[in-house]
Amino acid sequence: MSKPTHATGSHAPMAVVPPPGAATHGRVAVQGVTAHSMAELLVQRLRFYVDLLGAGYHLALTPDPLSRSLRAERIALGIDLPELDAVPLWSTRRQDGAICVPFVEFILGQIVDTLESLLAEVAPPDLSAANEIEAVREAVAGALETMGAGGKPARLLPRLRDVFVPASTLEALCGPGGCLVTVVRLCEALLRGEKPAFEH
């Protein structure tokens, strides 16, 4: 399989539009995913991008040609970017340990934007929860800025280029105890009305 040199089209953050004839009854219906609220849809979207980044990172460490893609999840969320299905398979590790996850700038950009939207949509009742989400958003935005040495990071559409990231950076973001894994759990707990426990 040959890699595309670039993604076609311009993809701004997804606008959620229920399909014609969908019976939403106060919910947002998106190609098989029924979300009780925009907040729930945003959390599902956040989990998708965090899982996608994590899959790329872990498969770069331990390659597995039979690994599954997140195609079903992508389609269910209405994200019309089929090139993202190849992220796990195309992730590579350089001899010095640095890792290239395809479209990493776009993925991180989507995570930053989704966290911003969640802060506005969920309005955490606990100030510490809001501070935790904002701290993670700032950490991801900071990591993204370091990737713009060859120009501005590709945030608005997937752009395939060799962006190698230190393994320690990805471990801190999407490793087992990474801040993105923690913030997804936090947001899911908030949706369930639970008081989240912070892990550091």
BELSULBEL-V512178 format. One record per residue. RES is the residue in one small letter. PSI is psi in radians with two decimals (999 if undefined). OMEGA is omega in whole degrees, 0 to 359 (* if undefined). D_LAST is the distance of its C-alpha to the last C-alpha in Angstrom with 1 decimal. Layout:
RES:PSI:OMEGA:D_LAST ; RES:PSI:OMEGA:D_LAST
//
This chain:
m:2.22:179:40.7 ; s:2.54:181:40.8 ; k:2.45:174:38.0 ; p:2.60:179:39.0 ; t:-0.39:178:39.1 ; h:2.85:176:37.8 ; a:2.55:180:37.0 ; t:2.53:176:39.8 ; g:2.93:178:39.7 ; s:2.23:185:37.4 ; h:1.79:173:34.5 ; a:2.95:178:33.0 ; p:2.42:189:30.2 ; m:2.30:170:31.6 ; a:2.25:185:33.7 ; v:2.00:179:33.7 ; v:2.03:179:37.3 ; p:2.44:180:38.3 ; p:2.66:180:40.9 ; p:2.31:177:44.5 ; g:-0.03:181:45.5 ; a:2.32:177:42.0 ; a:1.77:186:41.9 ; t:-0.60:180:38.7 ; h:0.85:178:39.5 ; g:0.00:179:36.7 ; r:2.92:177:34.3 ; v:2.07:181:33.7 ; a:2.19:181:35.2 ; v:1.74:174:34.2 ; q:1.02:175:36.0 ; g:-0.27:177:35.1 ; v:2.17:176:31.8 ; t:2.02:181:32.3 ; a:2.35:180:29.7 ; h:-0.35:182:30.1 ; s:2.92:175:29.1 ; m:-0.62:179:28.2 ; a:-0.73:180:24.6 ; e:-0.72:178:24.6 ; l:-0.70:179:26.2 ; l:-0.68:179:23.7 ; v:-0.69:177:20.8 ; q:-0.69:178:23.0 ; r:-0.73:177:23.6 ; l:-0.82:180:19.9 ; r:-0.70:180:19.3 ; f:-0.86:184:22.4 ; y:-0.62:177:21.5 ; v:-0.75:178:18.0 ; d:-0.65:180:19.7 ; l:-0.79:177:22.4 ; l:-0.77:180:20.3 ; g:-0.67:179:18.6 ; a:-0.74:178:22.1 ; g:-0.77:181:23.4 ; y:-0.87:185:20.8 ; h:-0.60:179:21.1 ; l:-0.39:172:24.9 ; a:-0.61:178:25.3 ; l:-0.71:182:23.8 ; t:1.48:183:25.9 ; p:2.44:178:28.8 ; d:1.80:183:30.4 ; p:-0.27:181:33.4 ; l:0.17:182:33.4 ; s:2.58:180:29.9 ; r:2.61:175:30.1 ; s:3.09:176:29.5 ; l:0.56:183:28.0 ; r:-0.80:182:31.4 ; a:-0.74:179:31.8 ; e:-0.70:180:28.7 ; r:-0.82:181:29.7 ; i:-0.73:180:33.2 ; a:-0.58:180:32.1 ; l:-0.04:178:30.2 ; g:0.45:179:33.2 ; i:1.85:188:31.7 ; d:1.10:181:34.9 ; l:1.35:185:33.6 ; p:-0.37:179:34.8 ; e:-0.39:179:33.8 ; l:-0.37:181:30.2 ; d:-0.41:184:31.2 ; a:-0.03:184:31.7 ; v:-0.89:181:28.2 ; p:-0.75:185:27.1 ; l:-0.56:184:30.5 ; w:-0.07:180:30.9 ; s:2.41:184:27.6 ; t:2.78:176:28.4 ; r:2.30:180:27.2 ; r:2.90:183:29.1 ; q:-0.53:180:30.3 ; d:0.05:177:28.0 ; g:-0.24:179:25.0 ; a:2.61:187:24.4 ; i:2.41:175:24.2 ; c:1.94:173:26.2 ; v:2.04:182:25.2 ; p:2.40:177:28.2 ; f:0.49:184:27.9 ; v:-0.62:180:24.3 ; e:-0.78:179:25.1 ; f:-0.79:181:26.4 ; i:-0.83:179:23.5 ; l:-0.66:178:20.9 ; g:-0.71:177:23.4 ; q:-0.65:178:23.7 ; i:-0.78:178:19.9 ; v:-0.84:182:20.0 ; d:-0.68:181:23.2 ; t:-0.68:177:21.9 ; l:-0.68:177:18.8 ; e:-0.78:180:21.4 ; s:-0.65:179:23.7 ; l:-0.71:179:21.2 ; l:-0.65:179:20.4 ; a:-0.59:187:24.2 ; e:-0.75:186:24.9 ; v:-0.63:183:22.4 ; a:1.21:184:22.3 ; p:2.29:181:19.3 ; p:-0.37:182:20.7 ; d:2.13:182:17.6 ; l:-0.60:181:17.1 ; s:-0.58:178:13.3 ; a:-0.76:178:13.3 ; a:-0.72:179:15.6 ; n:-0.65:180:13.7 ; e:-0.78:179:10.6 ; i:-0.75:180:13.2 ; e:-0.66:179:15.0 ; a:-0.71:178:12.3 ; v:-0.73:178:11.8 ; r:-0.75:180:15.6 ; e:-0.67:179:16.1 ; a:-0.75:180:14.0 ; v:-0.74:178:16.1 ; a:-0.67:178:19.2 ; g:-0.74:177:18.8 ; a:-0.67:180:18.6 ; l:-0.70:182:21.6 ; e:-0.53:180:23.6 ; t:-0.20:183:23.5 ; m:0.10:184:25.3 ; g:0.41:183:28.3 ; a:-0.58:180:30.2 ; g:0.41:185:33.1 ; g:-3.14:181:33.2 ; k:2.47:177:31.1 ; p:2.52:182:28.4 ; a:1.56:185:29.9 ; r:-0.53:191:28.0 ; l:-0.31:176:30.8 ; l:2.62:180:32.2 ; p:2.19:177:31.3 ; r:2.10:184:32.9 ; l:1.94:174:33.1 ; r:2.85:183:32.8 ; d:1.75:175:31.3 ; v:1.82:181:27.9 ; f:2.28:184:26.1 ; v:2.40:176:22.4 ; p:2.41:180:20.8 ; a:-0.58:181:19.1 ; s:-0.60:178:16.0 ; t:-0.80:179:15.8 ; l:-0.62:177:16.1 ; e:-0.72:180:13.7 ; a:-0.49:180:10.9 ; l:-0.91:190:12.4 ; c:0.26:172:13.6 ; g:3.11:183:12.8 ; p:-0.65:179:11.7 ; g:0.36:185:8.0 ; g:2.75:184:8.9 ; c:-0.53:179:8.2 ; l:-0.66:176:11.7 ; v:-0.73:180:11.4 ; t:-0.73:184:8.7 ; v:-0.53:175:11.0 ; v:-0.80:178:14.0 ; r:-0.70:179:13.0 ; l:-0.85:182:12.4 ; c:-0.68:178:15.8 ; e:-0.65:177:17.5 ; a:-0.69:178:16.5 ; l:-0.69:179:18.0 ; l:-0.57:179:21.1 ; r:-0.06:180:21.6 ; g:0.32:180:21.5 ; e:2.74:174:18.6 ; k:1.99:184:16.2 ; p:2.54:174:12.8 ; a:2.26:183:9.9 ; f:2.39:179:6.6 ; e:2.18:178:3.8 ; h:999:*:0.0
//
